Amino acid sequence: MKVDILAIGVHPDDVELSCSGTLLKHISIGKKAGVLDLTHGELGTRGSAELRTQEALHSSKIMGLSFRTQLNFKDGFFENDQAHQIKIVEQIRKHQPEIILCNAVNDRHPDHGRAAKLVADACFYSGLRKVETMLEGKLQLAWRPKAVYHYIQDQFIHPDFVIDISDFIETKHKAIMAFSSQFYDPKSKEPETPISGKDFLENINSKMSVWGRAINVRYAEGFTVNRYPGVNNLFDLL
């Protein structure tokens, strides 16, 4: 299945927290989007890998994704090496996205920055025809996305551009809260974590509000780029 946008997160819920509003906005205008989770988030303090997989599927329905695939990379201990790159290349060539959204280049969780580099490298190698991959017994054709954008996560990074997601904030909240094991639940008896506090969602909204104010909207999501984008004329920037 070819999609327009492939959002990749090292943990289930990375995409929901950071760029689900952008996915929702583009799906609303007829674009197809899918999600690739590199791990099952098995090292998470709360919940379990099995539960997070169920939550990810629930969130996928809320967002209207074309598909969601979970790889079996080892949470916390995956490497940016050939074996891991090839698994991502297979998915890129299978779905042929024009745009890839992936983890923040730097963040509190060391998996995020490592995954950002891993995915960016895989995007490059996916375009090399001499890097051969097979899927379902067939040789895959080389495919390189036109753009790779990194969403911003826990640490504040100055964005290179922002996307107005004001009309999709409520659905974004629903997609996030589909991961009920991870976030605030007054009845939970599991240990507290940096993301399970009552004010965590408010903190996310505050960050989006700052980015939204810069473009005179209520909420926006921010992204960084390694290769600056080109525009046809100055009016594309208005």
C-alpha positions as CSV (number, residue, x, y, z in Angstrom):
1,M,0.0,0.0,0.0
2,K,1.5,3.3,-1.1
3,V,1.0,6.2,1.3
4,D,1.8,9.9,1.1
5,I,3.2,10.1,4.7
6,L,4.9,7.5,6.8
7,A,5.4,8.5,10.4
8,I,8.0,6.5,12.3
9,G,8.4,6.3,16.1
10,V,10.7,4.2,18.1
11,H,8.0,3.7,20.8
12,P,4.3,3.3,20.4
13,D,2.8,6.8,21.3
14,D,5.8,8.8,20.0
15,V,3.8,9.7,16.9
16,E,0.6,10.5,18.8
17,L,2.4,12.8,21.2
18,S,4.4,14.7,18.6
19,C,2.8,14.7,15.1
20,S,-0.6,13.1,15.2
21,G,-2.3,16.5,14.6
22,T,-0.3,16.8,11.4
23,L,-1.3,13.4,10.3
24,L,-4.9,14.1,11.1
25,K,-4.8,17.3,9.1
26,H,-3.4,15.6,6.0
27,I,-5.7,12.6,6.2
28,S,-8.6,15.1,6.3
29,I,-7.6,16.4,2.9
30,G,-7.3,13.0,1.3
31,K,-3.7,12.1,1.9
32,K,-2.9,8.6,3.0
33,A,-0.7,8.1,6.1
34,G,0.7,5.1,8.0
35,V,2.7,4.6,11.1
36,L,5.8,2.4,11.8
37,D,6.6,1.6,15.4
38,L,10.2,0.3,15.7
39,T,9.7,-1.3,19.1
40,H,6.9,-2.4,21.3
41,G,7.9,-0.1,24.1
42,E,8.6,-3.1,26.3
43,L,10.9,-1.2,28.7
44,G,8.1,1.3,29.6
45,T,7.6,1.5,33.3
46,R,3.8,1.3,33.1
47,G,1.7,-1.3,31.2
48,S,3.2,-4.0,29.0
49,A,4.3,-4.5,25.4
50,E,1.0,-6.4,24.7
51,L,-1.1,-3.7,26.1
52,R,0.7,-1.0,24.3
53,T,0.1,-2.8,21.0
54,Q,-3.6,-2.9,21.7
55,E,-3.5,0.8,22.5
56,A,-1.6,1.5,19.3
57,L,-4.3,-0.2,17.3
58,H,-7.0,1.7,19.0
59,S,-5.2,5.0,18.3
60,S,-4.8,4.0,14.7
61,K,-8.5,3.7,14.3
62,I,-9.0,7.1,15.9
63,M,-6.6,8.7,13.5
64,G,-7.8,6.9,10.4
65,L,-4.5,5.5,9.4
66,S,-4.1,3.3,6.3
67,F,-1.9,0.9,8.3
68,R,0.2,0.5,11.4
69,T,3.2,-1.8,11.4
70,Q,5.3,-2.7,14.5
71,L,8.8,-4.0,14.0
72,N,10.5,-6.1,16.7
73,F,13.6,-3.9,17.4
74,K,14.8,-4.2,21.0
75,D,13.6,-1.3,23.1
76,G,16.5,0.6,24.5
77,F,19.2,-1.6,22.8
78,F,18.6,-1.4,19.1
79,E,21.6,-0.2,16.9
80,N,22.0,1.9,13.9
81,D,23.5,-0.9,11.8
82,Q,22.9,-2.7,8.6
83,A,20.4,-5.2,10.0
84,H,18.2,-2.5,11.5
85,Q,18.5,-0.2,8.5
86,I,17.4,-2.9,6.1
87,K,14.2,-3.6,8.0
88,I,13.3,0.0,7.7
89,V,14.3,0.1,4.0
90,E,11.9,-2.8,3.4
91,Q,9.0,-0.8,4.8
92,I,10.0,2.4,3.0
93,R,10.1,0.5,-0.3
94,K,6.9,-1.3,0.4
95,H,4.9,1.8,1.1
96,Q,6.8,4.4,-1.0
97,P,6.0,7.5,1.1
98,E,6.7,10.9,-0.3
99,I,7.4,12.3,3.2
100,I,8.7,10.6,6.4
101,L,8.2,12.0,9.9
102,C,10.5,10.6,12.5
103,N,11.9,11.1,16.0
104,A,13.5,14.2,17.4
105,V,17.2,14.6,16.6
106,N,17.9,15.1,20.3
107,D,15.8,14.4,23.4
108,R,15.7,13.3,27.0
109,H,15.2,9.6,26.0
110,P,18.4,8.3,24.3
111,D,16.3,6.1,22.0
112,H,14.8,9.1,20.3
113,G,18.0,10.7,18.9
114,R,19.4,7.3,17.9
115,A,16.2,6.4,16.1
116,A,16.2,9.7,14.3
117,K,19.6,9.0,12.8
118,L,18.7,5.4,12.1
119,V,15.6,6.4,10.1
120,A,17.4,9.2,8.2
121,D,20.2,6.8,7.2
122,A,17.7,4.2,6.1
123,C,15.9,6.7,4.0
124,F,19.1,7.4,2.1
125,Y,20.0,3.8,1.6
126,S,16.5,3.0,0.4
127,G,17.2,5.1,-2.6
128,L,20.3,3.1,-3.6
129,R,19.4,0.4,-6.2
130,K,22.4,-1.7,-5.3
131,V,21.1,-2.1,-1.8
132,E,18.9,-5.1,-2.5
133,T,15.9,-6.1,-0.4
134,M,13.4,-8.8,-0.8
135,L,9.8,-8.8,0.5
136,E,7.4,-11.6,0.1
137,G,9.8,-13.3,-2.3
138,K,10.1,-10.3,-4.6
139,L,13.0,-8.0,-5.2
140,Q,12.0,-4.5,-4.1
141,L,12.6,-1.3,-6.2
142,A,14.7,1.5,-4.8
143,W,12.7,4.3,-3.3
144,R,13.8,7.5,-1.5
145,P,11.3,9.8,0.2
146,K,11.3,13.4,-1.0
147,A,11.6,14.7,2.5
148,V,12.5,13.6,6.0
149,Y,11.1,15.8,8.8
150,H,11.9,15.3,12.5
151,Y,9.1,16.0,15.0
152,I,9.9,17.6,18.4
153,Q,9.4,15.6,21.6
154,D,10.1,16.2,25.3
155,Q,13.0,18.7,25.1
156,F,12.2,22.0,23.5
157,I,13.9,22.4,20.2
158,H,13.4,25.5,18.1
159,P,11.4,24.3,15.0
160,D,12.4,25.0,11.4
161,F,8.7,25.1,10.5
162,V,5.3,24.5,12.2
163,I,2.0,23.1,11.1
164,D,-1.4,24.6,12.2
165,I,-3.3,21.7,13.9
166,S,-5.9,23.8,15.7
167,D,-8.9,22.1,14.2
168,F,-7.5,18.7,15.2
169,I,-6.5,19.2,18.8
170,E,-9.4,17.3,20.3
171,T,-8.8,14.2,18.1
172,K,-5.1,14.4,18.9
173,H,-6.0,14.3,22.6
174,K,-8.1,11.2,22.0
175,A,-5.3,9.5,20.0
176,I,-2.9,10.2,22.9
177,M,-5.3,9.0,25.6
178,A,-5.8,5.8,23.7
179,F,-2.5,4.9,25.5
180,S,-4.3,5.0,28.8
181,S,-1.6,2.8,30.5
182,Q,1.0,5.5,30.0
183,F,-0.8,8.7,31.0
184,Y,-2.7,10.1,33.9
185,D,-5.1,7.7,35.6
186,P,-6.1,8.5,39.2
187,K,-7.0,4.8,39.7
188,S,-3.7,3.4,38.5
189,K,-1.5,1.7,41.1
190,E,1.5,1.7,38.8
191,P,4.6,3.8,39.5
192,E,4.6,7.5,38.5
193,T,6.7,8.5,35.4
194,P,7.6,11.8,33.8
195,I,4.6,11.4,31.4
196,S,1.9,10.1,33.8
197,G,1.4,13.3,35.8
198,K,-1.9,15.1,35.7
199,D,-0.3,18.2,34.0
200,F,1.5,16.3,31.2
201,L,-1.2,16.9,28.5
202,E,-1.3,20.6,29.6
203,N,2.4,20.8,29.0
204,I,2.0,19.4,25.5
205,N,-0.7,21.9,24.8
206,S,1.5,24.7,26.1
207,K,4.3,23.9,23.7
208,M,1.9,23.7,20.8
209,S,0.4,27.0,21.9
210,V,3.8,28.7,21.7
211,W,4.3,27.4,18.2
212,G,0.8,28.4,17.2
213,R,1.1,31.9,18.5
214,A,4.1,32.4,16.1
215,I,1.8,31.9,13.1
216,N,-1.3,33.5,14.7
217,V,-3.2,30.2,15.3
218,R,-4.1,28.4,18.5
219,Y,-2.1,25.2,18.2
220,A,0.8,24.0,16.0
221,E,3.2,21.1,15.8
222,G,6.9,21.8,15.2
223,F,9.5,20.0,13.0
224,T,13.2,20.3,12.2
225,V,14.9,19.5,9.0
226,N,18.4,18.4,8.1
227,R,18.1,19.5,4.5
228,Y,16.4,22.8,4.0
229,P,13.2,22.7,2.0
230,G,12.8,24.7,-1.3
231,V,9.7,26.7,-2.3
232,N,8.7,28.0,-5.7
233,N,8.2,31.6,-4.6
234,L,8.1,33.8,-1.5
235,F,4.3,33.6,-1.3
236,D,4.5,29.9,-0.5
237,L,5.9,31.0,2.8
238,L,2.9,33.2,3.8
